[in-house]
């Protein structure tokens, strides 16, 4: 049996007076954006995102430090700063798109294309469910929604956000797109039942989360603490692991479904978990290297250090 994906349901923090204010500002902005043409909101979101890169020195410094750590001498400083600014611009566009999700859902076929769905079909045909590895890459929420709206049964494992109203907004957004949410501290049995129902179980597993079971995988040449849940569940349920990505192409998106990972099973369970985890991490790194501005470089991916 796989181990539980997480020991904690959310991050326990003190209530901040500004959170209700930000929440109401967010609701107001969403209502305002819904009145604007899609292209206006898209442009405005990108402008605000790029502005944030220059306005928030702490986030800018952290982002650039991580880019330098990952790419070392592969990229000049000018390109590093360009990637950082483009990442925040992408952030802004992603937030704008999610604010207009009611308009976008009806236009999914206009703004989203996909390739590789035959890998989903093959996995589901076996009847064991499909484990999907997802990164905070591109507009990953639209990726899940587009897939679910195409008739593929999607469930995502998610961490509960510390402020309940924020969390409810995100869960409601997924519900609109027919994506089911299971919180990370749910029972192993409930997660395995998703696979037993021959559904696709998505894990967003590109971040350093010390509260979950993990191993150190090689990521951009450095050891990065990485959740092992996708491999443990795949081995327990005899389900394939399929990495997915969505690439922004201006106002459009292209979703790419990779072939199933060829799992290694030697009988040494822990070594197999480590080996197979590295396999899907390698696929994530390939896409992040190809489209570095679409990943979350402000996250402390190498926070946890080996003993």
N, C-alpha and C positions, 0 to 999 in steps of 0.2 A: 504494500500500500504506500502511496506517496505521503509525504509529510504535509502538514497544513501549510498553506502558502504564506500566511502571516499570523503573528501572535497578537497583533494589535489591529483594531478596527479603524482607528483614526489617530490623529496627532492631538494629544491632550495639551491645550494651551489655554491661557487665560483669555477671557472674553475681552475684546478690544472695542472701545467705544465707537471707532470709525467703521466697523464692519457693517452695521445696519445702514449707515450713511452710504457706503460704497455700494451696498446691495441695491438701494433705491436709485442711486445714480445709474447703476447698470440696467435696471429695469426701464428707467426713463430713456437711456441711450438706445436700448433695444427697440422701444416703441418709436423713437425718432428715426432710427435707421430703417425700420420697416416701411416708412413713408417715402424713402428715397429710392431712386433707381439703383439697381445692383452695382453698376459701374461706379457711381459716385461713392457709395459706401466702401467699395473695394479700394479705390484710390485714397480716400480719407483714412481708412484703416492702415494702409501702408505708410502714409505720411506720419501718422501718430506713432506707429511702431518705430520708424527710423528716428523720430525726434526723441523717443524715450531712450534710445541708445546713447544719445549725447546728454540727456538731462539727468540720467541716473548713473553717476560715476561708479558706484559700488558694483552694479550689475555689469556695466561695461568692462570694468577692470577684471571681474571674475570670468566673464566670457572670453576675453582676450587671453587671459592666463591659461585657460583650459585649451584654447586653440593652439597656443604656443607649445603647451605640454604634449598635445597629441601629434602635431605636425613637425615639431622640432625645427630642423633646418630645411625641411621640405618646401616650405612656403616663405616668401619674404614678408616682412612686417606690414607692408602696404596691403598685400593680399589678405593677411590675417585680419586687419581692421575692416577691409571691405566685406569679408565673410561675416564678421560680427555685426556690422550695420545691416547687411542683407537679412541676417537671421531675425533681427528685431522687426524689420519691415515685414518679413513673412509672418511673424507673430501677430502684428497688427492686422494683416489681411485675414489671418485665420480667425481672430476674434470677431472681426467684422462679418465674416461668412457665417459664423455660428449665431451671431445676433440676427441674421436674416434667414435663419434656417427654414422658416415657414415658406418663404419664397423659393428657396433653393431646392427643397425637396421635390417640388413639382417640376423642376428643371434639371434634375439629376442627369437625365440622358443627354442634355445639351452640354453640360459642363464637366461630366465625368466619363472617361473611357476606361476600359479594363482589358487586361490580357492575362492569360494563365488560369482562367476559371476552370479549365479542364482538370487541373490538379485538385481543386475542391471536389469536383464531380467524382473523380477517381477515389478520393479518400472517403467520401460519404457513401459511395457504392459498396464499400467493404462493410459498412454497418457498425463500425466501432467508434464513430465520431471523429472529429479532427481537432487537434491542438494547433492553435494559430499563435505565432509569436509576432508581436506588434511593437513598434518603437514610437516614441514621441517624435515622429518624423512626418513632414508634410501636414496635411489636415487629417489626422488619424481618425477623428470623430466622423467626418464625412465618409471616410473609407469604410468604416463599419456600417454606417447608415445606408450607403449605396449598396453594399453587399446584401444586407438584410432586406432592403426594398426589392432586390432582385429575386427574393424568395429563398435565400440561404438562411437556415436557422442559426442566428448568432447570439451568443452569450459572452459577456466580457467580465473578467475578474477585475474589480476596481477597489481602490482605497477610498474609504469614506472621507470626504472633505471635512475639515474641522468645523466650519460654519455651516449649520444644517441647511440654511436657505440657499447657499451656494451649491451644496450637494444636491438639493432637490432640483435646482435649475438644470444641472447637468444630467441627472437621471431622467428628468422629464424630456429633455432634448433627445436622449437615446430612445426613450419610449416612443416618441413621435416617429422615429426612424425604424421602429420594430426591433431594437437591440435590447436584449435583456441584460440587467446588471446584477451580479452577485458580489457582495462585499468580500474583501480579502480574508476576513477572519471567519468566514462561513465554514461549516464542517467539510471535511474531505469527502464525506458521503454525498453531500449535496452537489459538489463539483463533479465528482465521478458520475453522478446521475445524469448530468448534462451530456456526457459522452455516451452513456448507455442509451440515451434517447436519440443517439445519432445526430447530435447538434455540433456546431463548431464552438469551441471554448477558447476565447481569446485571452492571452496574457500580455499585458504591456510591461515588458521586462527589459528595459534598457537603462535602469537607474540603480543607484547604490542605496539599497534599503537594508539596513543592518538588522531589522526585526524579522526578516524572513530567512528561510533556509537557503544557503547559497554556497558557491565555490568561487575561487579566484580564476577568472578567465583572462586570456591575453586579449587586450583591447587597445588598439593603436600602440602596440609594443609595451604596454604597461599592465600590471595585474589589476583587474577591476572586479570587485565583489559583485557577483551575478546570481540572480535567483535560479534555482534548479527546478522549480515547479513544473515548467513545460515538459521537461524530460521525465520527471518522476511520474507525472500523470500519463504521458504517452506510453511509457513502459508498462504501467499498471493496467491500462485499458487496451493495450495493443493498438493504439491509435497513431496515425502519422503526425509528424510535426511539419507545418507548412508556414514559412515566413511570408509576410505580406508587407507591401510598401505603397505609398501614394506620393507621386511626384507632382509638384506644382508646375504648371506651364502657363504662367500669366494668370488669367481668370479661370482657367480650366485645370483639370487634374487628370492624371493617368495612374490608375491602380495596377500594380504588378503583383501577381501571385506566383511565387517561386515554386519549383518542384519540391516535393516532400524531402525532408532531410533523410539520408540513408543512415538509420540508427545502428550503432555498434552494440552488440550484445555478446559479451564474452563470458558472462557468469559472475564476473566481479562487479557487483552492483554499483558501488561507489565510484569505481574507476570508469564504468560505463556512463554514469551520470555526468562526470567531469568531461569525458571525451565528447559526448553528445551535446552538452551545453556549449562547449567551444565551437561546435559545428554551426549552430545557429547564430552565435555571436559573430563568427567570421562573416556570415552573410550580411548581418547588420552593418558591420564595419565597411563592407564593400560598398553599400549604398550611401553610407554617411560620407565616405571618401569621395564618392562620385558627386554627391549633392550636399556639401557640408553646410550650406546656409539653411537647409531644411531641418536640421536637428537642434536639440536644446542644449547648446553649449554653456548656458549659464547654470546648468545642474552640476553638482559636485560628483561627477561620475567616479572619480578615484579617491573618494573621501576615506573609505575604510582601507586600512593598510594591512598587509600580511603580517603575521606575528613575527 
